[in-house]
Amino acid sequence: MESSSKLVVCISSTALFDCNESHTIWKRDGLEAYIKHQREHIGIPLKPGVGFSLVRSLLELNKVVDQPVVEIVLVSRNDTESGQRIRESINNYKLAIKKMAFTCGTDVTNYLPAWKCDLFLSTEEEQVRKVLSGITSDPFEGIAAGLIYNLTPELLPVQPAVFATSVHSSVALRPKDQVRIVFDGDDVLYSKEPESKLTEYFEQETGSVLLTKGPMQAFALKLQNVRRALGDSNRWRIRTFLIIANTDTSAERVFCTLKEWGLDIDETFILDGSDRTPFLRVIDPSIFFDYLNEHIEPIHSDIPAAHVPHSPRTTSCASIDDVVLTISRHVSRSSTYSEDDSKMKHLKNS
């Protein structure tokens, strides 16, 4: 498969692994204690984070084709030395991640175009918003991004073999090694905002006015290309879902838009205001993308989710680098440090 046709996912270390413990030490005891802790625990793998299962399933796709169809890039604002534990953890879980960046404080998003990134996953809101704000212009055109929400740490096993089934569902329905991606429709896969009063009128009259592209549209099309590259016998390894939560946008208009894009979605749910949570639990997704913070907070403790802050965020959360790092079902919050603290800036986890 040509490199331009590969699905390239850039993921931060805190999205791939659970870095809560080292972050707590850093905030409580300072930089030197953090470095000492990382050195002393190099041989102890970091626990899997929210993005671990998704990454592992995506990498499994490469095992059934002659040429790789997926490429994972680990990006971190740690320096090279502090990143050794991250590298050791990747090796421990036998993740075929060959490309990495340790930027010693430099914003990792600066390098996303160079990596030819299709999807960027991070626990840092500022980075995600930066990428999405440039979704229709250089240099981030065509790059999707999601703000990762952490699962409850106790629900995340250390041994990767456990991830053959769901880490959060009492009855695992997901076939082994299947990648299941759920898109919320509004402001994720498409934008419901009419271009003018005229287009709004024609939608009401005919339902045929196409919706504009959302921040995940290019990623969804790329994912579809990967599935085609897998061949008929392995198409089942990727399954996509669309949730149309309300009737503000007509379902027929959505279907017309998807057809025009040439985008096929396996399962579509028109909920008309119904709670999406029971459906998500049955779907058992590798990840769920939604544009509203309040849709994710009730479910993020047991369903892997990413916020796509394409529209203004309604609540604020803070942690490493002003990131979302929600630790438990009780949603504990950690404080942020000042960007003016130059001593710590170069070792910010990402």
C-alpha positions as CSV (number, residue, x, y, z in Angstrom):
1,M,0.0,0.0,0.0
2,E,1.4,3.4,-0.9
3,S,2.5,5.6,2.0
4,S,-0.1,8.2,1.1
5,S,-2.8,5.6,1.3
6,K,-1.9,4.4,4.8
7,L,-3.9,5.5,7.8
8,V,-1.4,7.5,10.0
9,V,-2.4,7.9,13.6
10,C,-0.3,10.2,15.9
11,I,-1.0,9.6,19.5
12,S,0.4,11.2,22.6
13,S,2.0,9.1,25.4
14,T,-0.7,10.1,27.9
15,A,-3.4,8.9,25.4
16,L,-1.7,5.6,24.8
17,F,-0.6,4.9,28.4
18,D,-2.0,5.7,31.9
19,C,0.5,8.3,33.2
20,N,-1.5,9.4,36.2
21,E,1.0,8.2,38.8
22,S,4.1,9.9,37.3
23,H,2.0,13.0,36.8
24,T,1.0,13.1,40.4
25,I,4.6,12.7,41.5
26,W,5.6,15.5,39.2
27,K,2.9,17.9,40.5
28,R,3.5,17.0,44.1
29,D,7.2,16.6,44.4
30,G,8.7,18.5,41.4
31,L,10.8,17.8,38.3
32,E,13.7,16.0,39.9
33,A,11.4,13.6,41.7
34,Y,9.6,12.9,38.5
35,I,12.8,12.1,36.6
36,K,14.0,9.9,39.5
37,H,10.7,8.1,39.5
38,Q,10.9,7.4,35.8
39,R,14.4,6.1,36.0
40,E,13.6,3.8,38.9
41,H,10.6,2.4,37.1
42,I,12.0,2.0,33.6
43,G,11.5,-1.8,33.9
44,I,7.9,-1.4,35.1
45,P,5.5,-1.0,32.1
46,L,3.1,1.9,32.2
47,K,-0.5,0.7,32.4
48,P,-2.6,0.9,29.1
49,G,-4.4,4.1,28.6
50,V,-7.7,4.9,26.7
51,G,-6.1,4.8,23.3
52,F,-4.2,1.5,23.9
53,S,-7.0,-0.9,22.7
54,L,-7.6,1.2,19.6
55,V,-3.9,1.3,18.7
56,R,-3.5,-2.4,19.3
57,S,-6.5,-3.3,17.1
58,L,-5.3,-1.0,14.3
59,L,-1.9,-2.5,14.4
60,E,-3.4,-6.0,14.1
61,L,-4.7,-5.0,10.7
62,N,-1.2,-5.0,9.3
63,K,-0.8,-8.7,10.1
64,V,-3.4,-9.8,7.5
65,V,-2.0,-7.8,4.5
66,D,1.2,-7.9,2.5
67,Q,1.9,-4.1,3.0
68,P,1.1,-2.2,6.1
69,V,-2.2,-0.2,6.0
70,V,-1.8,1.5,9.3
71,E,1.0,3.5,10.9
72,I,1.1,4.6,14.5
73,V,3.4,7.4,15.6
74,L,4.1,8.1,19.3
75,V,4.5,11.8,20.0
76,S,5.6,13.2,23.4
77,R,6.9,16.4,24.8
78,N,9.1,14.5,27.1
79,D,12.9,14.6,26.4
80,T,14.6,11.5,25.1
81,E,15.8,10.3,28.5
82,S,12.5,10.7,30.2
83,G,10.9,8.9,27.3
84,Q,12.8,5.7,27.9
85,R,10.1,4.3,30.1
86,I,7.5,5.0,27.3
87,R,9.7,3.1,24.8
88,E,10.2,0.2,27.2
89,S,6.4,0.0,27.7
90,I,5.8,-0.1,23.9
91,N,8.3,-2.9,23.7
92,N,6.8,-4.8,26.6
93,Y,3.4,-4.8,25.0
94,K,4.9,-5.8,21.6
95,L,3.3,-2.8,19.9
96,A,4.7,-2.4,16.4
97,I,5.3,1.3,16.8
98,K,8.4,2.2,14.9
99,K,8.1,6.0,14.6
100,M,8.3,8.3,17.6
101,A,9.0,11.9,18.5
102,F,10.3,13.2,21.9
103,T,10.4,17.0,21.5
104,C,11.6,18.2,24.9
105,G,8.8,20.7,25.3
106,T,8.2,21.7,21.7
107,D,4.5,21.5,20.6
108,V,4.2,18.1,18.9
109,T,1.4,19.4,16.6
110,N,4.1,21.4,14.7
111,Y,5.2,18.1,13.2
112,L,1.9,16.5,12.4
113,P,1.9,17.6,8.7
114,A,5.4,16.1,8.4
115,W,4.2,12.8,9.7
116,K,1.3,13.0,7.2
117,C,-1.1,12.5,10.1
118,D,-4.7,11.6,9.5
119,L,-5.8,11.4,13.2
120,F,-4.3,13.0,16.2
121,L,-5.2,11.7,19.7
122,S,-4.1,13.7,22.8
123,T,-5.1,14.4,26.3
124,E,-4.2,18.1,25.8
125,E,-7.1,20.3,24.8
126,E,-5.0,23.2,23.5
127,Q,-3.2,20.9,21.0
128,V,-6.5,19.3,19.8
129,R,-8.2,22.7,19.4
130,K,-5.1,24.0,17.5
131,V,-5.4,21.2,15.0
132,L,-9.1,21.4,14.6
133,S,-9.0,25.2,14.2
134,G,-6.9,24.6,11.0
135,I,-9.0,21.8,9.7
136,T,-9.8,23.7,6.5
137,S,-6.5,25.4,5.9
138,D,-2.8,24.7,6.0
139,P,-1.0,23.3,7.7
140,F,-3.6,21.0,9.4
141,E,-6.0,20.5,6.5
142,G,-7.4,17.0,6.6
143,I,-6.1,16.1,10.0
144,A,-8.8,14.9,12.5
145,A,-8.2,15.3,16.2
146,G,-9.8,14.0,19.4
147,L,-9.4,14.9,23.1
148,I,-9.0,11.6,25.0
149,Y,-11.0,11.0,28.2
150,N,-9.4,8.5,30.6
151,L,-11.2,5.4,31.8
152,T,-11.2,4.5,35.4
153,P,-7.6,3.2,36.1
154,E,-8.8,0.1,38.0
155,L,-10.6,-1.1,34.9
156,L,-7.4,-1.2,32.8
157,P,-5.5,-4.4,33.0
158,V,-1.7,-4.5,32.5
159,Q,-1.4,-7.6,30.3
160,P,-2.2,-6.8,26.7
161,A,-3.7,-10.3,26.1
162,V,-6.7,-9.2,28.0
163,F,-7.5,-6.7,25.3
164,A,-8.8,-9.5,23.0
165,T,-12.1,-8.6,24.6
166,S,-13.6,-5.5,25.9
167,V,-12.0,-3.8,28.9
168,H,-15.3,-2.2,30.0
169,S,-18.2,-4.4,29.0
170,S,-19.6,-7.2,31.1
171,V,-20.6,-9.0,27.9
172,A,-18.0,-8.4,25.2
173,L,-19.7,-8.4,21.7
174,R,-16.8,-7.0,19.8
175,P,-15.1,-9.7,17.6
176,K,-11.5,-10.2,18.5
177,D,-9.2,-7.7,16.7
178,Q,-12.1,-5.8,15.2
179,V,-11.8,-2.0,15.1
180,R,-15.2,-0.4,16.0
181,I,-15.4,3.4,15.5
182,V,-18.5,5.3,16.5
183,F,-19.1,8.8,15.1
184,D,-21.6,11.2,16.5
185,G,-23.1,13.0,13.4
186,D,-23.5,16.6,14.3
187,D,-20.2,18.6,14.2
188,V,-18.2,15.4,14.1
189,L,-18.8,13.6,10.8
190,Y,-20.7,16.6,9.3
191,S,-21.7,20.1,10.2
192,K,-25.4,20.9,10.5
193,E,-25.0,24.6,10.1
194,P,-26.8,25.8,7.0
195,E,-24.7,28.0,4.7
196,S,-27.6,30.5,4.3
197,K,-31.3,31.0,4.8
198,L,-31.8,29.8,1.2
199,T,-30.1,26.4,1.9
200,E,-32.1,26.1,5.1
201,Y,-35.3,26.7,3.1
202,F,-34.4,24.1,0.5
203,E,-33.5,21.5,3.2
204,Q,-37.0,22.0,4.7
205,E,-38.6,21.7,1.2
206,T,-36.5,18.9,-0.3
207,G,-34.1,17.5,2.3
208,S,-31.5,17.4,-0.5
209,V,-29.1,20.2,0.4
210,L,-25.8,18.6,1.3
211,L,-24.2,19.1,4.7
212,T,-20.8,20.5,5.1
213,K,-17.8,18.4,6.0
214,G,-17.2,17.8,9.7
215,P,-13.7,17.4,11.3
216,M,-13.8,13.6,11.1
217,Q,-15.0,13.4,7.5
218,A,-11.6,12.9,6.0
219,F,-10.6,10.4,8.6
220,A,-13.7,8.4,8.0
221,L,-13.0,8.2,4.3
222,K,-9.4,7.2,5.0
223,L,-10.6,4.4,7.3
224,Q,-12.9,3.2,4.5
225,N,-9.9,3.1,2.1
226,V,-8.0,1.0,4.6
227,R,-10.9,-1.4,4.9
228,R,-11.0,-1.8,1.1
229,A,-7.3,-2.5,1.1
230,L,-7.9,-5.3,3.6
231,G,-9.8,-7.3,0.9
232,D,-13.2,-8.9,1.1
233,S,-12.1,-11.6,3.5
234,N,-10.9,-9.1,6.1
235,R,-13.4,-6.2,5.7
236,W,-15.1,-7.3,8.9
237,R,-12.0,-6.1,10.8
238,I,-13.2,-2.5,10.6
239,R,-16.8,-1.6,11.5
240,T,-18.2,1.9,11.6
241,F,-21.2,3.4,13.4
242,L,-23.1,6.7,13.1
243,I,-25.3,8.2,15.7
244,I,-27.9,10.8,14.6
245,A,-28.9,12.0,18.0
246,N,-31.7,14.5,17.1
247,T,-33.9,15.6,14.3
248,D,-32.4,19.1,13.8
249,T,-30.9,17.7,10.7
250,S,-33.1,15.4,8.6
251,A,-31.9,11.8,8.3
252,E,-32.4,11.9,4.6
253,R,-30.2,14.9,4.2
254,V,-27.5,13.0,6.1
255,F,-27.9,9.9,3.9
256,C,-27.7,12.1,0.7
257,T,-24.6,13.7,2.0
258,L,-22.9,10.4,2.8
259,K,-23.8,9.1,-0.6
260,E,-22.3,12.1,-2.3
261,W,-19.1,11.7,-0.3
262,G,-19.0,8.0,-1.2
263,L,-18.8,7.1,2.5
264,D,-20.4,3.9,3.7
265,I,-21.4,3.5,7.3
266,D,-22.1,0.0,8.6
267,E,-24.7,0.8,11.3
268,T,-26.7,4.0,11.7
269,F,-28.9,4.9,14.7
270,I,-31.5,7.7,14.5
271,L,-32.2,8.3,18.1
272,D,-34.5,11.3,18.0
273,G,-33.4,12.4,21.5
274,S,-33.0,9.0,23.1
275,D,-30.1,8.3,25.4
276,R,-27.1,7.0,23.4
277,T,-25.5,5.3,26.3
278,P,-27.3,1.9,26.1
279,F,-26.5,1.7,22.4
280,L,-22.8,2.5,23.0
281,R,-22.6,-0.2,25.6
282,V,-23.9,-2.8,23.1
283,I,-21.7,-1.5,20.3
284,D,-18.6,-1.8,22.6
285,P,-16.6,0.7,20.6
286,S,-12.8,0.9,20.2
287,I,-13.5,4.7,20.5
288,F,-16.5,7.0,20.3
289,F,-16.1,10.5,18.9
290,D,-18.6,13.2,20.1
291,Y,-18.6,17.0,19.9
292,L,-20.2,17.7,23.2
293,N,-18.5,17.4,26.5
294,E,-21.7,16.6,28.4
295,H,-22.3,13.6,26.1
296,I,-19.0,12.1,27.1
297,E,-18.7,12.8,30.8
298,P,-21.5,10.3,31.9
299,I,-19.9,7.5,29.9
300,H,-16.2,8.1,29.7
301,S,-15.4,5.9,32.8
302,D,-16.2,2.7,30.9
303,I,-16.5,3.6,27.2
304,P,-13.3,4.9,25.4
305,A,-14.3,8.3,24.1
306,A,-12.7,11.4,22.5
307,H,-14.1,14.9,22.5
308,V,-14.0,16.7,19.2
309,P,-14.2,20.3,20.3
310,H,-15.2,21.8,17.0
311,S,-17.7,24.0,18.8
312,P,-17.1,26.0,22.0
313,R,-16.6,23.8,25.0
314,T,-19.2,24.1,27.7
315,T,-17.1,23.1,30.7
316,S,-13.4,23.2,31.6
317,C,-11.2,20.4,32.9
318,A,-7.5,20.6,33.8
319,S,-4.4,18.5,34.3
320,I,-1.1,17.9,32.5
321,D,-0.6,20.8,30.1
322,D,-4.2,22.0,30.7
323,V,-5.4,18.5,29.7
324,V,-8.4,16.4,30.6
325,L,-7.2,13.7,32.9
326,T,-10.3,12.4,34.6
327,I,-9.3,9.7,37.0
328,S,-12.4,8.0,38.2
329,R,-16.2,7.8,38.0
330,H,-16.2,10.6,40.5
331,V,-14.3,12.8,38.1
332,S,-11.5,14.1,40.2
333,R,-9.6,17.1,38.9
334,S,-6.0,17.9,39.1
335,S,-4.5,21.4,38.9
336,T,-2.5,22.9,36.1
337,Y,0.9,24.4,36.4
338,S,1.9,27.8,34.9
339,E,3.3,27.9,31.4
340,D,5.8,30.5,32.8
341,D,7.5,27.8,34.8
342,S,10.4,27.2,32.5
343,K,12.0,24.5,34.7
344,M,9.1,22.2,34.1
345,K,8.0,23.3,30.6
346,H,10.4,21.0,28.7
347,L,9.1,17.9,30.5
348,K,5.4,18.2,30.0
349,N,3.8,14.9,29.4
350,S,1.8,14.7,26.2
